[in-house]
Amino acid sequence: MVDTSDDWIRTRTGISERRLLDEGEATSHMAIRAARQALERAEMAPFSLDLIIVATSTPDYAFPATACLVQDAIGAIHAAAFDLEAACSGFLYALWMGTNLVRSGAYRSILIVAADALSRVTNWKDRSTCILFGDGAGAVVLRATTRRRGLLTCTLGAYGAGSDLIITYHGREALQKG
């Protein structure tokens, strides 16, 4: 698609493999698979979840939240659900938020899923960016415990002044940009 090679990409970015969704698949499909795997590894039933947070910059829809699609698909009928959009740092923001919600006692079990279908918004003719993005998802279950475990510390930050460097248009702007 662009003038490059695997070696050129690997030496400049460290990226040696990229995954792309199949046609007809969306962010929720990856998120659901990751959620099911995390619950299986945690040996936890979906109905025991209190909250689902999906960190994504590429939701299936503006609403309902992708987290609601995950909630329905896995059968987490008691869980609240919402999406969190913080681009590349979305998982860290969700992990920090989920950890503090468990520590506060507000929730006992939280499923965090980070999922993005960046291939759907990537300009495949722009060599400076298309080599960086792919599709993927991962998930983790947070649970209350009396043992000293979990996230020890986290410092979040943002650099809003650089927002013009990487923009994905939605809504009216997407229509205007064509």
Salt bridges, closest charged atoms under 4 A:
GLU17 OE2 - ARG19 NH2 2.57
GLU25 OE2 - ARG33 NH1 3.16
